[in-house]
Amino acid sequence: MNRPWFLTRQAEESLMGIADWTVKTFGPRQAQAYEADLIDRCEAIARGEVAGQDCSLLVPGKAQALRFARAGGHFIIWTETPDRVLIVEFLHQRSDLPRRLQALMAMRGP
C-alpha cells in the first residue's frame, strides 16, 4: 500500500525547527542525515510498514484518530485514511507527550 503523505503546517514548521537546531548543534551534514531519516520514516508510515501506536493509549478517549511512532529522538504523530497519511506533528522524545497530544487534539477540534 503506497499512499501519498502530507505534512500539516505545524509539522512542517517543526521539521524546519528540528533541522535548524541540528545544523546549529551538529552541523549541516548531520542535519541533512537526520531530516532524511525522518522523511524515510514518514514514507515507511505511508507504505504501511510502520503500524505505530494508538495515541489514545496516552490520552484515553481523546486521540483515537492519531497514531505515533518513534523516529530517532522524535515521535511522529499522524492520522491516516485508506487514501492518504497526514503527518500532524514531530515531537521531541523529552516532551510531555500526553500534554502535547491533548493540545494537538484541542487545535484539531472534535
C-alpha positions in Angstrom: 0.0 0.0 0.0 1.7 3.2 -1.2 -0.3 6.2 -0.2 0.6 9.8 -0.6 1.6 11.6 2.6 1.4 15.2 3.6 2.6 17.5 6.4 0.4 19.9 8.4 1.7 23.4 8.6 2.7 22.7 12.2 4.6 19.5 11.3 6.4 21.4 8.5 7.4 24.2 11.0 8.6 21.6 13.5 10.6 19.8 10.8 12.3 23.1 9.9 12.9 23.8 13.6 14.5 20.4 14.0 16.7 21.0 11.0 17.8 24.4 12.2 18.6 23.2 15.7 20.5 20.2 14.3 22.6 22.4 12.0 23.5 24.7 14.9 24.3 21.8 17.2 25.8 19.1 15.0 26.4 20.8 11.6 24.7 20.6 8.2 25.7 17.1 7.3 24.1 15.6 10.4 21.0 17.8 9.9 20.6 16.5 6.4 21.0 12.9 7.5 18.5 13.3 10.4 16.0 15.0 8.2 16.4 12.2 5.6 15.8 9.7 8.4 12.6 11.5 9.5 11.4 11.7 5.9 12.2 8.0 5.3 10.1 7.1 8.4 7.2 9.2 7.1 7.4 7.3 3.8 7.5 4.0 5.6 4.4 5.0 7.5 2.6 5.9 4.2 3.6 2.5 2.8 2.1 0.7 5.7 5.4 -0.6 7.1 5.0 1.2 10.4 1.9 0.5 12.4 2.7 2.8 15.3 0.7 3.0 18.4 -2.7 4.5 19.1 -2.4 7.9 20.8 -5.5 7.1 22.9 -3.1 4.9 25.0 -1.6 8.2 26.2 -4.8 10.3 26.1 -7.7 8.0 26.7 -10.7 8.7 24.7 -9.4 11.8 23.1 -6.9 10.9 20.4 -8.4 7.9 18.7 -7.6 9.1 15.2 -3.9 9.8 15.9 -1.0 7.3 15.9 2.6 7.8 16.9 5.9 6.1 16.2 9.5 6.8 17.3 12.0 8.2 14.8 15.4 9.0 16.2 14.9 11.4 19.1 11.4 12.3 18.0 7.9 11.0 17.8 6.0 11.3 14.5 2.3 11.9 15.1 -0.1 11.1 12.2 -3.6 10.3 11.2 -4.5 8.2 8.2 -7.2 7.1 5.8 -7.1 4.4 3.2 -6.1 7.0 0.7 -3.5 9.1 2.5 -1.4 9.8 5.6 -1.3 13.2 7.3 1.7 13.9 9.4 0.4 16.1 12.2 3.5 16.8 14.2 7.0 15.9 15.2 7.5 15.9 18.9 10.8 15.6 20.8 11.2 12.4 22.9 11.6 14.5 26.0 8.3 16.4 25.5 5.4 15.7 27.7 3.7 13.5 25.1 0.2 13.3 26.8 0.0 17.1 27.3 1.2 17.8 23.8 -1.3 15.3 22.3 -4.1 17.0 24.2 -3.0 20.3 22.8 -3.0 18.9 19.3 -6.4 17.5 19.7 -7.7 20.8 21.0 -6.3 22.6 17.9 -7.8 20.0 15.6 -11.2 20.2 17.2 -13.7 17.3 17.8 
